[in-house]
Amino acid sequence: MVAFEADYFRALETPRMAVLSPNLFAAAFPLMKLMPARHILDRAAADGALQTGMRIVETTSGTFGMALALLAAARGYRLTLITASSLIDAKYRARLEGIGATIIITEDPDGNGDQLRRLQRLEDIRQKEMDCFWPQQYDNPGNALAYARLAELLVRRIGKIDCLVGCVGSGGSLCGTGAFLRAVFPHLVIIAVDTHRSVLFGQPAGKRMLRGLGNSLIPGNLRHDLVDEIHWVGAYPAFGEARRLLREHGIFQGPTSGAAALVAKWAARSRPGARVAVIMADEGHRYAETVFDDAWLASLPGWPGTPPSEPILLTAIEPASEADWTRFPWARRGLGQVLHARFRDEGFSR
């Protein structure tokens, strides 16, 4: 790989640092998923598992697929991406295909991303083409390890960090960055941001309006035992905060970054003596005709409603509406521990 290619991709995967309040610092990425995608492909190429001309196949909801498409185009790989009908729009598909990716779209009548069906299609491809390479973003430890660079950058730019806030989809960015930072700052509070009807923290799977976070399966890179608190943010508060970031700070990020910023702003306000860092994953260009379009928002039932100023504290894990923002004290427990405690408290244990 020639030097200018490395410089180009390094620029895309390097966050811009912004101060959102006296104790709140944001790492706003152009395309964060380039960081794990490049790390995983580099390691595979070094090990001989990936060679020029081979096919890469992956299941993705968006930005990891874009990262793979850019890298495949630059390095001479073929690429097949599998996504669900609820996760991709015609223009984003056209962008990916324009870069050279082959897109397979599975039907998703429940609107939850149907990860299982996508993985089944992926396995069919791997059975027919045995020498293709699967990055396995959800379970590959290289995903989380790639964020050592982000942890180092945060420490160099911010210094002591007391609280880290980030969205969870594959688990790589929050758990990878959080694990490295906690090795330096054992007191670090880690706050995970999910959305309603995602199974990652014990909610039942269902239709999700807010994309780019959440999941219908539990990924191997999600370490529940690192998380102190979980927040579930509906689409409407996330949309509103993404627009506020642009209006008040000139930061053009997508709605998942809006969800993370909303929670981080609350965390910084609730902890005035703490230094809070928030990870914001990608820019807002993909949402120019939706989240940042007044007419599209006006077509949503109940928009804008009354935006929540703080989360509702839950005593039991349960989904809420797209206008709601809830939180639950996770207390660095495993998923099984939390669910067992819930069943015991509800009288289901023997």
Secondary structure as GFF3:
##gff-version 3
##sequence-region A 1 350
A	DSSP	alpha_helix	3	12	.	.	.	ID=ss1
A	DSSP	beta_strand	16	21	.	.	.	ID=ss2
A	DSSP	beta_strand	24	28	.	.	.	ID=ss3
A	DSSP	alpha_helix	34	47	.	.	.	ID=ss4
A	DSSP	beta_strand	55	59	.	.	.	ID=ss5
A	DSSP	alpha_helix	63	75	.	.	.	ID=ss6
A	DSSP	beta_strand	78	84	.	.	.	ID=ss7
A	DSSP	alpha_helix	90	99	.	.	.	ID=ss8
A	DSSP	beta_strand	102	106	.	.	.	ID=ss9
A	DSSP	alpha_helix	115	128	.	.	.	ID=ss10
A	DSSP	alpha_helix	141	145	.	.	.	ID=ss11
A	DSSP	alpha_helix	148	158	.	.	.	ID=ss12
A	DSSP	beta_strand	163	167	.	.	.	ID=ss13
A	DSSP	alpha_helix	172	184	.	.	.	ID=ss14
A	DSSP	beta_strand	189	194	.	.	.	ID=ss15
A	DSSP	three_ten_helix	199	201	.	.	.	ID=ss16
A	DSSP	three_ten_helix	224	226	.	.	.	ID=ss17
A	DSSP	beta_strand	229	233	.	.	.	ID=ss18
A	DSSP	alpha_helix	235	249	.	.	.	ID=ss19
A	DSSP	alpha_helix	255	270	.	.	.	ID=ss20
A	DSSP	beta_strand	276	280	.	.	.	ID=ss21
A	DSSP	three_ten_helix	285	287	.	.	.	ID=ss22
A	DSSP	alpha_helix	294	298	.	.	.	ID=ss23
A	DSSP	beta_strand	312	313	.	.	.	ID=ss24
A	DSSP	beta_strand	325	329	.	.	.	ID=ss25
A	DSSP	alpha_helix	335	345	.	.	.	ID=ss26
###
